[in-house]
């Protein structure tokens, strides 16, 4: 009884997520949603995913589901992206961000946090492209094994 219920739920979820999309297109949708969900700027990924999904005619619920699944990862990667961006784009000796935020003037704190966000965004841009490619290939292999998606037409 339970096994039949689980199988039915898996089929429903696969159908809902796929909505006639090929496994390759769904994999791209999920990979883009997850990568954008890791964007190191809070509040922007949801709107960006919606605009991208509508522009590229992707599955909006699927891209948003991947975006929301990435939120904990986004928080975990915030500091590494700030540090990577600081390392990549540093133009000379700078005060540490932590020291500036704790002991600087309000204007200096705003400037430093803006610089850190810009550098983190630059680091994300460099990491996100390869991440989408790798995730798309990996998810395509997995999604091609889902019977409800294997018969989907390419759109």
C-alpha positions as CSV (number, residue, x, y, z in Angstrom):
1,X,0.0,0.0,0.0
2,X,2.7,2.5,1.0
3,X,4.9,1.5,-1.9
4,X,2.1,2.1,-4.4
5,X,1.4,5.5,-2.7
6,X,5.1,6.5,-3.0
7,X,5.3,5.4,-6.7
8,X,2.2,7.5,-7.4
9,X,3.6,10.6,-5.7
10,X,6.9,10.2,-7.6
11,X,5.0,10.1,-10.8
12,X,2.9,13.1,-9.9
13,X,6.0,15.1,-9.0
14,X,7.8,14.2,-12.1
15,X,4.8,15.1,-14.2
16,X,4.4,18.4,-12.4
17,X,8.0,19.3,-12.7
18,X,8.4,18.2,-16.3
19,X,5.1,19.4,-17.7
20,X,6.0,18.1,-21.1
21,X,9.6,19.2,-20.9
22,X,12.4,16.9,-22.1
23,X,14.8,15.7,-19.4
24,X,17.5,17.8,-20.8
25,X,15.4,21.0,-20.7
26,X,14.2,20.2,-17.2
27,X,17.8,19.5,-16.1
28,X,18.9,22.9,-17.4
29,X,15.9,24.6,-15.6
30,X,16.9,23.0,-12.3
31,X,20.6,23.8,-12.7
32,X,19.9,27.4,-13.6
33,X,17.5,27.7,-10.6
34,X,20.0,26.2,-8.2
35,X,22.9,28.3,-9.5
36,X,20.9,31.5,-9.4
37,X,19.7,30.5,-5.9
38,X,23.4,30.6,-4.8
39,X,23.7,34.2,-5.9
40,X,25.5,36.0,-3.0
41,X,22.9,38.8,-2.9
42,X,19.8,38.2,-0.8
43,X,16.5,38.9,-2.3
44,X,17.4,38.9,-6.0
45,X,17.4,35.2,-6.9
46,X,13.6,34.7,-6.8
47,X,12.9,37.6,-9.1
48,X,15.8,36.8,-11.4
49,X,14.6,33.1,-11.7
50,X,11.1,34.2,-12.5
51,X,12.2,36.6,-15.3
52,X,14.7,34.1,-16.7
53,X,12.0,31.3,-16.7
54,X,9.5,33.5,-18.5
55,X,12.1,34.8,-21.0
56,X,13.4,31.4,-21.9
57,X,10.0,29.6,-21.6
58,X,11.2,27.4,-18.8
59,X,9.1,25.7,-16.1
60,X,8.6,28.5,-13.5
61,X,7.6,26.1,-10.6
62,X,10.7,23.9,-11.3
63,X,13.2,26.8,-11.4
64,X,11.7,28.3,-8.2
65,X,11.8,25.0,-6.5
66,X,15.5,24.7,-7.3
67,X,16.1,28.3,-6.3
68,X,14.4,27.7,-2.9
69,X,16.4,24.5,-2.4
70,X,19.6,26.5,-2.9
71,X,18.8,29.0,-0.1
72,X,20.7,27.2,2.6
73,X,23.7,26.8,0.2
74,X,23.4,30.5,-0.6
75,X,23.9,31.4,3.0
76,X,26.8,28.9,3.4
77,X,28.6,30.3,0.3
78,X,28.1,34.0,1.1
79,X,31.4,34.3,2.9
80,X,33.5,32.1,0.6
81,X,32.2,34.2,-2.4
82,X,33.2,37.4,-0.6
83,X,36.6,36.1,0.2
84,X,37.1,34.6,-3.3
85,X,36.0,37.9,-4.9
86,X,38.3,39.8,-2.6
87,X,41.2,37.6,-3.6
88,X,40.3,37.8,-7.3
89,X,39.6,41.6,-7.5
90,X,41.8,43.0,-4.8
91,X,43.6,46.2,-6.1
92,X,46.0,46.6,-3.2
93,X,46.3,46.4,0.6
94,X,42.9,46.8,2.1
95,X,41.5,46.8,5.6
96,X,39.7,43.6,6.4
97,X,36.0,43.7,5.8
98,X,35.2,42.5,9.3
99,X,37.3,45.4,10.8
100,X,35.7,47.9,8.6
101,X,32.1,46.7,9.4
102,X,32.8,46.7,13.1
103,X,34.8,49.9,13.6
104,X,34.3,52.1,10.5
105,X,32.1,55.1,9.9
106,X,28.6,54.4,8.5
107,X,29.6,55.8,5.1
108,X,32.8,53.7,5.1
109,X,30.8,50.6,6.1
110,X,28.3,51.2,3.3
111,X,31.2,51.6,0.8
112,X,33.0,48.5,2.1
113,X,29.9,46.3,2.0
114,X,29.1,47.5,-1.5
115,X,32.6,46.6,-2.6
116,X,32.4,43.2,-0.9
117,X,29.0,42.5,-2.6
118,X,30.3,43.5,-6.0
119,X,33.4,41.3,-5.6
120,X,31.3,38.4,-4.4
121,X,29.0,38.8,-7.3
122,X,32.0,38.7,-9.7
123,X,33.2,35.5,-8.0
124,X,29.8,34.0,-8.4
125,X,29.7,34.9,-12.1
126,X,32.9,33.0,-12.7
127,X,31.8,29.9,-10.7
128,X,28.1,29.8,-11.8
129,X,28.7,29.0,-15.5
130,X,30.7,25.8,-15.0
131,X,28.4,24.9,-12.2
132,X,25.4,25.1,-14.5
133,X,27.1,23.0,-17.1
134,X,28.1,20.2,-14.7
135,X,24.8,20.2,-13.0
136,X,22.9,20.1,-16.3
137,X,24.8,17.0,-17.5
138,X,24.5,15.3,-14.1
139,X,20.8,16.0,-13.8
140,X,20.1,15.0,-17.4
141,X,21.5,11.5,-16.7
142,X,19.3,11.2,-13.6
143,X,16.2,12.6,-15.2
144,X,16.4,10.4,-18.3
145,X,15.8,7.4,-15.9
146,X,12.5,8.9,-14.7
147,X,9.8,7.1,-16.8
148,X,7.4,10.0,-16.8
149,X,10.0,12.3,-18.2
150,X,11.7,9.8,-20.6
151,X,8.7,10.1,-23.0
152,X,8.4,13.8,-22.9
153,X,8.7,15.7,-26.2
154,X,11.5,18.2,-26.8
155,X,10.3,21.7,-26.5
